[in-house]
């Protein structure tokens, strides 16, 4: 995980300042999450994995920026800080839209996850195309599609040694809209990923040749610096769960 985070940081730094780039906007947040599982305790072959899905606390940081050449986003999370160090996990993600023609982009993302002191590791990489033209000050919808490549490690690699490699494709988007209720400014966001045409070994490990992964969130700024949010986290044939599962995430954060 450490090598992945360093690599993502170097990549982000190397592309964030082209010689003629115009900075448009950016943001950064630090936060703590409390996640509670609501469904999705049926694992591989119908085994009840509820004991492995404890409610937990996460510390995280995220940031994003837009330039005349495109935009980037990334986060890092240290999960299960309320549990023993041998049960904790880490996750990092980096995504990039690089403009090719007008608002059509070259899209790439890297997601890296490790838990239980490396007992389970997985890195997902996507390379394809996107579009960032469906946006203004009050809403955005940014779809993308690409080839999906995966590296499975730890117990997952031992159980499914052929899961790593080209893993079909992935289609997804990020979206959001601002609105008001009783004069209070609110923001709703959604990220969504659909995996399709998975390779045979990965399909077995994740209980299907297709998978769904995403989150629907509602955000409220308590003050100019403090914000809070509620996310409905959903997934299907993903996270080692057979069928549909979901969770609720409560967040308290600080705008940097």
TORBALO-228963 format. One record per atom (N, C-alpha, C): x, y, z; residue in one letter; residue number from 1; atom name. Coordinates in steps of 0.1 Angstrom, whole numbers. Layout:
     xx     yy     zz  rest   nr  atom
      X      Y      Z     A  NUM    CA
...
***
This chain:
     xx     yy     zz  rest   nr  atom
      8    -12      0     X    1     N
      0      0      0     X    1    CA
      9     12      0     X    1     C
     19     13      8     X    2     N
     27     25      9     X    2    CA
     33     28     -5     X    2     C
     38     18    -12     X    3     N
     44     21    -25     X    3    CA
     33     26    -35     X    3     C
     21     21    -33     X    4     N
     10     26    -42     X    4    CA
      7     41    -39     X    4     C
      6     44    -26     X    5     N
      3     58    -23     X    5    CA
     14     67    -28     X    5     C
     27     64    -26     X    6     N
     38     72    -31     X    6    CA
     37     73    -46     X    6     C
     34     62    -53     X    7     N
     34     63    -68     X    7    CA
     22     72    -72     X    7     C
     11     72    -65     X    8     N
      0     80    -69     X    8    CA
      3     95    -66     X    8     C
     10     98    -56     X    9     N
     14    111    -52     X    9    CA
     23    117    -63     X    9     C
     33    109    -67     X   10     N
     42    113    -77     X   10    CA
     35    116    -90     X   10     C
     26    107    -94     X   11     N
     19    108   -106     X   11    CA
     10    121   -106     X   11     C
      3    123    -95     X   12     N
     -5    135    -94     X   12    CA
      3    148    -95     X   12     C
     15    148    -88     X   13     N
     23    160    -88     X   13    CA
     29    162   -102     X   13     C
     32    152   -109     X   14     N
     38    153   -123     X   14    CA
     29    159   -133     X   14     C
     16    156   -131     X   15     N
      6    161   -142     X   15    CA
     -2    173   -137     X   15     C
      0    178   -125     X   16     N
     -8    189   -120     X   16    CA
     -3    202   -124     X   16     C
      8    203   -130     X   17     N
     13    217   -134     X   17    CA
     20    217   -147     X   17     C
     13    214   -158     X   18     N
     18    216   -172     X   18    CA
     22    230   -174     X   18     C
     31    233   -183     X   19     N
     36    246   -184     X   19    CA
     26    257   -187     X   19     C
     15    254   -194     X   20     N
      5    263   -198     X   20    CA
     -8    260   -191     X   20     C
     -8    253   -180     X   21     N
    -21    249   -174     X   21    CA
    -27    261   -166     X   21     C
    -40    262   -167     X   22     N
    -47    272   -160     X   22    CA
    -55    265   -149     X   22     C
    -53    269   -136     X   23     N
    -60    264   -125     X   23    CA
    -74    270   -124     X   23     C
    -84    261   -123     X   24     N
    -98    265   -123     X   24    CA
   -104    265   -109     X   24     C
   -103    254   -103     X   25     N
   -108    253    -89     X   25    CA
   -102    240    -82     X   25     C
   -104    239    -69     X   26     N
    -99    227    -62     X   26    CA
   -105    227    -48     X   26     C
   -103    216    -42     X   27     N
   -108    214    -28     X   27    CA
   -100    204    -21     X   27     C
   -101    204     -7     X   28     N
    -95    194      1     X   28    CA
   -102    192     14     X   28     C
   -103    180     19     X   29     N
   -111    177     31     X   29    CA
   -103    167     39     X   29     C
   -105    168     52     X   30     N
   -101    157     61     X   30    CA
   -114    153     69     X   30     C
   -115    140     73     X   31     N
   -128    136     78     X   31    CA
   -126    123     86     X   31     C
   -137    120     94     X   32     N
   -138    108    101     X   32    CA
   -152    102     97     X   32     C
   -152     89     94     X   33     N
   -164     82     91     X   33    CA
   -168     71    101     X   33     C
   -181     69    103     X   34     N
   -186     58    110     X   34    CA
   -194     49    101     X   34     C
   -190     37     98     X   35     N
   -198     28     89     X   35    CA
   -205     17     97     X   35     C
   -218     16     93     X   36     N
   -225      5     99     X   36    CA
   -232     -4     88     X   36     C
   -230    -17     88     X   37     N
   -235    -26     78     X   37    CA
   -250    -28     80     X   37     C
   -257    -28     69     X   38     N
   -272    -31     70     X   38    CA
   -276    -44     64     X   38     C
   -269    -47     52     X   39     N
   -272    -60     46     X   39    CA
   -258    -65     41     X   39     C
   -259    -76     33     X   40     N
   -247    -80     27     X   40    CA
   -237    -88     35     X   40     C
   -243    -98     43     X   41     N
   -234   -106     52     X   41    CA
   -233   -120     46     X   41     C
   -239   -123     34     X   42     N
   -237   -136     28     X   42    CA
   -225   -135     19     X   42     C
   -215   -143     22     X   43     N
   -203   -143     14     X   43    CA
   -202   -154      4     X   43     C
   -190   -158      1     X   44     N
   -187   -168     -9     X   44    CA
   -194   -181     -5     X   44     C
   -201   -188    -14     X   45     N
   -208   -200    -12     X   45    CA
   -219   -199     -1     X   45     C
   -224   -187      1     X   46     N
   -234   -185     11     X   46    CA
   -230   -185     25     X   46     C
   -217   -184     28     X   47     N
   -212   -184     42     X   47    CA
   -215   -171     48     X   47     C
   -220   -171     61     X   48     N
   -223   -159     68     X   48    CA
   -210   -153     72     X   48     C
   -207   -141     67     X   49     N
   -195   -134     70     X   49    CA
   -197   -121     79     X   49     C
   -208   -121     86     X   50     N
   -212   -110     94     X   50    CA
   -202   -106    105     X   50     C
   -195   -117    110     X   51     N
   -185   -114    120     X   51    CA
   -173   -107    114     X   51     C
   -171   -107    101     X   52     N
   -160   -100     95     X   52    CA
   -164    -86     91     X   52     C
   -176    -82     93     X   53     N
   -182    -69     89     X   53    CA
   -186    -61    101     X   53     C
   -177    -58    109     X   54     N
   -180    -50    121     X   54    CA
   -182    -36    117     X   54     C
   -191    -29    124     X   55     N
   -191    -14    123     X   55    CA
   -178     -9    127     X   55     C
   -173      2    120     X   56     N
   -160      7    122     X   56    CA
   -159     22    119     X   56     C
   -147     27    124     X   57     N
   -144     41    123     X   57    CA
   -132     43    113     X   57     C
   -133     53    105     X   58     N
   -123     55     95     X   58    CA
   -118     70     96     X   58     C
   -105     72     93     X   59     N
    -99     85     92     X   59    CA
    -95     87     77     X   59     C
    -98     98     71     X   60     N
    -95    100     57     X   60    CA
    -91    114     53     X   60     C
    -86    115     41     X   61     N
    -83    128     35     X   61    CA
    -86    127     20     X   61     C
    -91    137     14     X   62     N
    -94    137      0     X   62    CA
    -91    151     -6     X   62     C
    -89    151    -19     X   63     N
    -87    164    -26     X   63    CA
    -89    162    -41     X   63     C
    -92    173    -47     X   64     N
    -94    173    -62     X   64    CA
    -91    187    -67     X   64     C
    -88    188    -80     X   65     N
    -86    200    -87     X   65    CA
    -89    199   -102     X   65     C
    -93    211   -107     X   66     N
    -95    211   -122     X   66    CA
    -86    222   -128     X   66     C
    -81    218   -140     X   67     N
    -72    227   -147     X   67    CA
    -78    228   -162     X   67     C
    -72    237   -169     X   68     N
    -77    238   -183     X   68    CA
    -75    225   -191     X   68     C
    -65    217   -187     X   69     N
    -62    204   -194     X   69    CA
    -71    193   -189     X   69     C
    -77    194   -178     X   70     N
    -85    183   -172     X   70    CA
    -86    184   -157     X   70     C
    -89    173   -151     X   71     N
    -91    173   -136     X   71    CA
    -86    160   -130     X   71     C
    -84    161   -117     X   72     N
    -79    149   -110     X   72    CA
    -85    149    -96     X   72     C
    -86    137    -90     X   73     N
    -91    135    -76     X   73    CA
    -84    123    -70     X   73     C
    -83    124    -56     X   74     N
    -77    113    -49     X   74    CA
    -81    113    -34     X   74     C
    -80    101    -28     X   75     N
    -83    100    -14     X   75    CA
    -74     89     -8     X   75     C
    -72     90      5     X   76     N
    -66     80     13     X   76    CA
    -74     78     26     X   76     C
    -76     65     30     X   77     N
    -84     62     42     X   77    CA
    -77     51     50     X   77     C
    -77     53     63     X   78     N
    -72     44     73     X   78    CA
    -84     39     80     X   78     C
    -87     26     78     X   79     N
   -100     21     83     X   79    CA
    -99     12     96     X   79     C
   -110     11    103     X   80     N
   -111      3    115     X   80    CA
   -101      7    126     X   80     C
   -100     20    128     X   81     N
    -91     25    138     X   81    CA
    -96     22    152     X   81     C
   -108     18    153     X   82     N
   -114     14    166     X   82    CA
   -111     -1    169     X   82     C
   -104     -8    160     X   83     N
   -101    -22    162     X   83    CA
    -86    -24    163     X   83     C
    -81    -36    166     X   84     N
    -67    -39    167     X   84    CA
    -60    -37    154     X   84     C
    -47    -35    155     X   85     N
    -39    -31    143     X   85    CA
    -39    -43    133     X   85     C
    -41    -55    137     X   86     N
    -41    -66    128     X   86    CA
    -54    -67    120     X   86     C
    -64    -59    124     X   87     N
    -76    -59    116     X   87    CA
    -78    -47    108     X   87     C
    -69    -37    109     X   88     N
    -71    -25    102     X   88    CA
    -69    -26     87     X   88     C
    -74    -17     79     X   89     N
    -72    -17     65     X   89    CA
    -69     -3     60     X   89     C
    -64     -2     47     X   90     N
    -61     10     41     X   90    CA
    -66     10     27     X   90     C
    -70     22     22     X   91     N
    -76     23      9     X   91    CA
    -71     36      3     X   91     C
    -67     36    -10     X   92     N
    -63     48    -17     X   92    CA
    -68     48    -31     X   92     C
    -72     59    -36     X   93     N
    -77     60    -50     X   93    CA
    -72     73    -57     X   93     C
    -69     72    -69     X   94     N
    -65     83    -78     X   94    CA
    -73     82    -91     X   94     C
    -79     93    -96     X   95     N
    -85     93   -109     X   95    CA
    -82    105   -116     X   95     C
    -82    104   -129     X   96     N
    -78    115   -138     X   96    CA
    -86    116   -151     X   96     C
    -91    128   -154     X   97     N
    -96    130   -167     X   97    CA
    -87    140   -174     X   97     C
    -81    136   -186     X   98     N
    -72    144   -193     X   98    CA
    -78    147   -207     X   98     C
    -81    160   -209     X   99     N
    -88    164   -221     X   99    CA
    -81    161   -234     X   99     C
    -88    154   -243     X  100     N
    -82    151   -256     X  100    CA
    -87    160   -267     X  100     C
   -101    160   -268     X  101     N
   -108    169   -278     X  101    CA
   -119    175   -271     X  101     C
   -119    189   -269     X  102     N
   -130    196   -261     X  102    CA
   -131    189   -248     X  102     C
   -143    183   -245     X  103     N
   -146    177   -232     X  103    CA
   -145    162   -232     X  103     C
   -140    156   -243     X  104     N
   -138    142   -243     X  104    CA
   -124    140   -237     X  104     C
   -123    130   -228     X  105     N
   -111    128   -220     X  105    CA
   -105    114   -221     X  105     C
    -92    113   -219     X  106     N
    -85    101   -215     X  106    CA
    -88     99   -200     X  106     C
    -93     88   -196     X  107     N
    -97     85   -182     X  107    CA
    -88     74   -177     X  107     C
    -83     76   -165     X  108     N
    -77     65   -158     X  108    CA
    -79     66   -143     X  108     C
    -80     54   -136     X  109     N
    -81     54   -122     X  109    CA
    -73     42   -116     X  109     C
    -68     44   -104     X  110     N
    -62     33    -96     X  110    CA
    -68     33    -83     X  110     C
    -72     21    -79     X  111     N
    -77     19    -65     X  111    CA
    -70      8    -58     X  111     C
    -64     10    -46     X  112     N
    -56      1    -39     X  112    CA
    -61     -1    -26     X  112     C
    -63    -14    -22     X  113     N
    -69    -18     -9     X  113    CA
    -61    -29     -2     X  113     C
    -59    -28     11     X  114     N
    -51    -38     18     X  114    CA
    -57    -39     32     X  114     C
    -59    -51     37     X  115     N
    -65    -52     51     X  115    CA
    -58    -64     58     X  115     C
    -61    -64     71     X  116     N
    -56    -75     80     X  116    CA
    -41    -78     78     X  116     C
    -33    -66     79     X  117     N
    -18    -67     78     X  117    CA
    -14    -74     65     X  117     C
    -21    -71     54     X  118     N
    -17    -77     41     X  118    CA
    -23    -90     38     X  118     C
    -32    -95     47     X  119     N
    -38   -108     44     X  119    CA
    -47   -108     32     X  119     C
    -52    -96     29     X  120     N
    -60    -94     16     X  120    CA
    -55    -81     10     X  120     C
    -51    -82     -3     X  121     N
    -47    -70    -10     X  121    CA
    -53    -71    -24     X  121     C
    -56    -59    -29     X  122     N
    -61    -59    -43     X  122    CA
    -59    -45    -49     X  122     C
    -55    -44    -61     X  123     N
    -54    -31    -68     X  123    CA
    -61    -33    -81     X  123     C
    -70    -23    -84     X  124     N
    -78    -22    -96     X  124    CA
    -73    -10   -104     X  124     C
    -71    -12   -117     X  125     N
    -67     -2   -126     X  125    CA
    -76     -1   -138     X  125     C
    -80     11   -142     X  126     N
    -89     13   -153     X  126    CA
    -82     23   -163     X  126     C
    -83     20   -176     X  127     N
    -78     30   -186     X  127    CA
    -88     30   -197     X  127     C
    -93     42   -200     X  128     N
   -103     43   -211     X  128    CA
   -106     58   -214     X  128     C
   -119     61   -216     X  129     N
   -123     74   -220     X  129    CA
   -134     79   -212     X  129     C
   -135     92   -211     X  130     N
   -146     99   -203     X  130    CA
   -151    111   -210     X  130     C
   -160    118   -203     X  131     N
   -166    130   -208     X  131    CA
   -169    139   -196     X  131     C
   -165    152   -197     X  132     N
   -167    162   -186     X  132    CA
   -175    174   -190     X  132     C
   -182    173   -201     X  133     N
   -189    184   -206     X  133    CA
   -203    187   -200     X  133     C
   -208    177   -192     X  134     N
   -222    178   -187     X  134    CA
   -221    184   -173     X  134     C
   -217    196   -172     X  135     N
   -215    202   -158     X  135    CA
   -216    217   -159     X  135     C
   -220    223   -148     X  136     N
   -220    238   -146     X  136    CA
   -218    240   -131     X  136     C
   -221    252   -126     X  137     N
   -218    256   -112     X  137    CA
   -228    248   -103     X  137     C
   -239    243   -108     X  138     N
   -249    237    -99     X  138    CA
   -250    222   -100     X  138     C
   -244    216   -110     X  139     N
   -245    201   -112     X  139    CA
   -234    196   -120     X  139     C
   -231    183   -120     X  140     N
   -222    177   -129     X  140    CA
   -225    162   -130     X  140     C
   -222    157   -142     X  141     N
   -223    143   -145     X  141    CA
   -212    139   -154     X  141     C
   -203    131   -150     X  142     N
   -190    128   -157     X  142    CA
   -189    113   -158     X  142     C
   -193    108   -170     X  143     N
   -192     93   -172     X  143    CA
   -179     89   -178     X  143     C
   -176     76   -177     X  144     N
   -163     71   -182     X  144    CA
   -165     56   -184     X  144     C
   -157     50   -193     X  145     N
   -157     36   -196     X  145    CA
   -143     32   -199     X  145     C
   -138     20   -195     X  146     N
   -125     16   -198     X  146    CA
   -122      1   -196     X  146     C
   -110     -3   -200     X  147     N
   -105    -17   -196     X  147    CA
   -102    -17   -182     X  147     C
   -104    -29   -176     X  148     N
   -102    -31   -161     X  148    CA
    -91    -42   -160     X  148     C
    -81    -38   -152     X  149     N
    -70    -47   -149     X  149    CA
    -68    -48   -134     X  149     C
    -66    -60   -129     X  150     N
    -66    -62   -115     X  150    CA
    -54    -70   -110     X  150     C
    -49    -67    -98     X  151     N
    -39    -75    -92     X  151    CA
    -44    -79    -78     X  151     C
    -46    -92    -77     X  152     N
    -51    -98    -64     X  152    CA
    -39   -103    -56     X  152     C
    -40   -100    -43     X  153     N
    -29   -105    -34     X  153    CA
    -34   -112    -22     X  153     C
    -26   -116    -13     X  154     N
    -30   -122     -1     X  154    CA
    -38   -135     -2     X  154     C
    -48   -136      6     X  155     N
    -56   -148      6     X  155    CA
    -64   -149     -7     X  155     C
    -68   -138    -12     X  156     N
    -76   -139    -25     X  156    CA
    -68   -145    -36     X  156     C
    -55   -141    -37     X  157     N
    -46   -146    -47     X  157    CA
    -43   -161    -45     X  157     C
    -42   -165    -32     X  158     N
    -40   -179    -29     X  158    CA
    -52   -188    -33     X  158     C
    -64   -183    -30     X  159     N
    -76   -190    -34     X  159    CA
    -79   -190    -48     X  159     C
    -75   -179    -55     X  160     N
    -79   -177    -69     X  160    CA
    -67   -172    -76     X  160     C
    -57   -180    -79     X  161     N
    -44   -175    -84     X  161    CA
    -45   -169    -98     X  161     C
    -56   -172   -106     X  162     N
    -57   -167   -119     X  162    CA
    -66   -155   -120     X  162     C
    -70   -149   -108     X  163     N
    -78   -137   -108     X  163    CA
    -71   -125   -113     X  163     C
    -58   -124   -111     X  164     N
    -51   -112   -116     X  164    CA
    -50   -111   -131     X  164     C
    -49    -99   -136     X  165     N
    -48    -97   -150     X  165    CA
    -60    -89   -156     X  165     C
    -61    -90   -169     X  166     N
    -72    -83   -176     X  166    CA
    -85    -88   -171     X  166     C
    -94    -79   -166     X  167     N
   -106    -83   -160     X  167    CA
   -118    -77   -166     X  167     C
   -119    -77   -179     X  168     N
   -130    -72   -186     X  168    CA
   -130    -57   -186     X  168     C
   -142    -51   -184     X  169     N
   -143    -36   -185     X  169    CA
   -150    -30   -173     X  169     C
   -150    -17   -172     X  170     N
   -157    -10   -161     X  170    CA
   -163      2   -167     X  170     C
   -175      5   -163     X  171     N
   -183     17   -167     X  171    CA
   -187     24   -154     X  171     C
   -186     37   -154     X  172     N
   -190     44   -142     X  172    CA
   -192     59   -144     X  172     C
   -194     66   -133     X  173     N
   -196     80   -134     X  173    CA
   -194     87   -120     X  173     C
   -192     99   -120     X  174     N
   -194    108   -107     X  174    CA
   -204    118   -111     X  174     C
   -213    121   -101     X  175     N
   -223    131   -104     X  175    CA
   -227    138    -91     X  175     C
   -232    150    -92     X  176     N
   -236    158    -81     X  176    CA
   -246    169    -85     X  176     C
   -253    174    -75     X  177     N
   -262    186    -77     X  177    CA
   -264    193    -64     X  177     C
   -264    207    -65     X  178     N
   -266    215    -54     X  178    CA
   -281    219    -54     X  178     C
   -287    221    -42     X  179     N
   -300    225    -40     X  179    CA
   -302    231    -26     X  179     C
   -314    237    -23     X  180     N
   -317    242    -10     X  180    CA
   -330    237     -5     X  180     C
   -331    235      8     X  181     N
   -343    232     15     X  181    CA
   -344    242     27     X  181     C
   -355    250     28     X  182     N
   -357    260     38     X  182    CA
   -345    269     39     X  182     C
   -339    273     27     X  183     N
   -328    282     27     X  183    CA
   -315    276     31     X  183     C
   -314    263     33     X  184     N
   -302    257     37     X  184    CA
   -295    250     25     X  184     C
   -283    253     22     X  185     N
   -276    247     10     X  185    CA
   -272    233     12     X  185     C
   -276    224      3     X  186     N
   -273    210      4     X  186    CA
   -267    205     -9     X  186     C
   -260    194     -8     X  187     N
   -253    188    -20     X  187    CA
   -256    173    -20     X  187     C
   -260    168    -31     X  188     N
   -262    153    -33     X  188    CA
   -252    149    -43     X  188     C
   -245    138    -40     X  189     N
   -235    132    -49     X  189    CA
   -237    117    -51     X  189     C
   -232    112    -62     X  190     N
   -232     98    -65     X  190    CA
   -220     94    -73     X  190     C
   -214     83    -68     X  191     N
   -203     77    -76     X  191    CA
   -208     62    -79     X  191     C
   -205     57    -90     X  192     N
   -211     44    -94     X  192    CA
   -201     37   -103     X  192     C
   -199     24   -101     X  193     N
   -190     16   -110     X  193    CA
   -197      3   -113     X  193     C
   -197     -1   -126     X  194     N
   -202    -14   -130     X  194    CA
   -191    -22   -137     X  194     C
   -187    -33   -131     X  195     N
   -177    -42   -137     X  195    CA
   -185    -52   -146     X  195     C
   -179    -55   -157     X  196     N
   -186    -64   -167     X  196    CA
   -175    -73   -173     X  196     C
   -179    -85   -178     X  197     N
   -171    -94   -185     X  197    CA
   -158    -97   -177     X  197     C
   -160   -100   -164     X  198     N
   -149   -103   -155     X  198    CA
   -142   -116   -160     X  198     C
   -129   -118   -157     X  199     N
   -123   -131   -160     X  199    CA
   -129   -142   -151     X  199     C
   -127   -154   -155     X  200     N
   -134   -165   -149     X  200    CA
   -130   -166   -134     X  200     C
   -117   -165   -131     X  201     N
   -113   -167   -117     X  201    CA
   -118   -156   -108     X  201     C
   -118   -143   -113     X  202     N
   -123   -132   -105     X  202    CA
   -138   -133   -104     X  202     C
   -145   -138   -114     X  203     N
   -160   -140   -113     X  203    CA
   -163   -150   -102     X  203     C
   -155   -160   -100     X  204     N
   -157   -170    -89     X  204    CA
   -155   -163    -76     X  204     C
   -144   -155    -75     X  205     N
   -141   -149    -62     X  205    CA
   -151   -138    -58     X  205     C
   -158   -132    -68     X  206     N
   -167   -122    -65     X  206    CA
   -182   -126    -68     X  206     C
   -184   -138    -70     X  207     N
   -198   -144    -71     X  207    CA
   -205   -139    -84     X  207     C
   -198   -136    -95     X  208     N
   -206   -132   -107     X  208    CA
   -197   -126   -117     X  208     C
   -201   -126   -129     X  209     N
   -193   -120   -140     X  209    CA
   -195   -105   -141     X  209     C
   -205   -100   -134     X  210     N
   -207    -85   -133     X  210    CA
   -208    -81   -119     X  210     C
   -205    -68   -116     X  211     N
   -205    -63   -102     X  211    CA
   -209    -49   -102     X  211     C
   -215    -45    -91     X  212     N
   -219    -31    -89     X  212    CA
   -213    -25    -76     X  212     C
   -209    -13    -77     X  213     N
   -202     -7    -65     X  213    CA
   -205      8    -66     X  213     C
   -209     14    -55     X  214     N
   -212     28    -55     X  214    CA
   -217     34    -42     X  214     C
   -220     47    -42     X  215     N
   -224     54    -30     X  215    CA
   -233     66    -34     X  215     C
   -244     69    -26     X  216     N
   -252     80    -28     X  216    CA
   -252     88    -15     X  216     C
   -248    101    -16     X  217     N
   -245    109     -4     X  217    CA
   -253    122     -4     X  217     C
   -256    126      8     X  218     N
   -262    140     11     X  218    CA
   -252    147     20     X  218     C
   -249    160     16     X  219     N
   -239    168     24     X  219    CA
   -245    181     28     X  219     C
   -240    185     40     X  220     N
   -245    198     46     X  220    CA
   -233    205     53     X  220     C
   -231    218     49     X  221     N
   -221    226     56     X  221    CA
   -226    232     68     X  221     C
   -221    227     80     X  222     N
   -226    232     93     X  222    CA
   -220    246     94     X  222     C
   -208    249     89     X  223     N
   -202    262     89     X  223    CA
   -193    262     77     X  223     C
   -186    274     74     X  224     N
   -177    274     63     X  224    CA
   -166    264     64     X  224     C
   -163    259     75     X  225     N
   -152    249     77     X  225    CA
   -156    235     80     X  225     C
   -167    234     87     X  226     N
   -172    221     92     X  226    CA
   -184    216     83     X  226     C
   -183    203     79     X  227     N
   -194    197     72     X  227    CA
   -197    183     77     X  227     C
   -209    179     73     X  228     N
   -213    165     77     X  228    CA
   -221    159     65     X  228     C
   -222    146     66     X  229     N
   -228    139     54     X  229    CA
   -233    125     58     X  229     C
   -242    120     50     X  230     N
   -247    106     51     X  230    CA
   -246    100     38     X  230     C
   -240     88     37     X  231     N
   -238     80     25     X  231    CA
   -245     67     25     X  231     C
   -253     64     15     X  232     N
   -258     50     14     X  232    CA
   -249     43      5     X  232     C
   -241     34     10     X  233     N
   -231     26      3     X  233    CA
   -237     13     -2     X  233     C
   -237     10    -15     X  234     N
   -243     -1    -21     X  234    CA
   -233     -9    -30     X  234     C
   -236    -22    -31     X  235     N
   -227    -30    -39     X  235    CA
   -235    -44    -42     X  235     C
   -230    -50    -53     X  236     N
   -236    -63    -56     X  236    CA
   -225    -72    -63     X  236     C
   -224    -84    -58     X  237     N
   -213    -93    -63     X  237    CA
   -199    -85    -62     X  237     C
   -197    -79    -51     X  238     N
   -185    -71    -48     X  238    CA
   -182    -72    -34     X  238     C
   -169    -69    -30     X  239     N
   -165    -69    -16     X  239    CA
   -166    -83    -10     X  239     C
   -165    -93    -19     X  240     N
   -166   -107    -15     X  240    CA
   -180   -112    -11     X  240     C
   -190   -104    -14     X  241     N
   -204   -107    -10     X  241    CA
   -212   -112    -22     X  241     C
   -220   -122    -19     X  242     N
   -228   -129    -30     X  242    CA
   -241   -121    -30     X  242     C
   -244   -114    -41     X  243     N
   -257   -107    -42     X  243    CA
   -255    -93    -37     X  243     C
   -267    -87    -33     X  244     N
   -267    -72    -30     X  244    CA
   -264    -70    -15     X  244     C
   -256    -60    -12     X  245     N
   -254    -56      1     X  245    CA
   -253    -41      2     X  245     C
   -254    -35     14     X  246     N
   -253    -21     16     X  246    CA
   -248    -17     30     X  246     C
   -245     -5     32     X  247     N
   -241      1     45     X  247    CA
   -244     15     45     X  247     C
   -244     21     57     X  248     N
   -246     35     59     X  248    CA
   -233     41     65     X  248     C
   -229     53     60     X  249     N
   -217     59     64     X  249    CA
   -220     73     69     X  249     C
   -217     76     82     X  250     N
   -219     89     87     X  250    CA
   -205     96     88     X  250     C
   -205    109     83     X  251     N
   -192    116     82     X  251    CA
   -193    129     89     X  251     C
   -182    133     95     X  252     N
   -179    146    100     X  252    CA
   -166    150     95     X  252     C
   -165    162     88     X  253     N
   -153    166     81     X  253    CA
   -150    180     83     X  253     C
   -138    184     78     X  254     N
   -133    198     78     X  254    CA
   -128    201     64     X  254     C
   -133    213     59     X  255     N
   -128    218     46     X  255    CA
   -115    225     49     X  255     C
   -105    221     41     X  256     N
    -92    227     42     X  256    CA
    -91    240     35     X  256     C
***
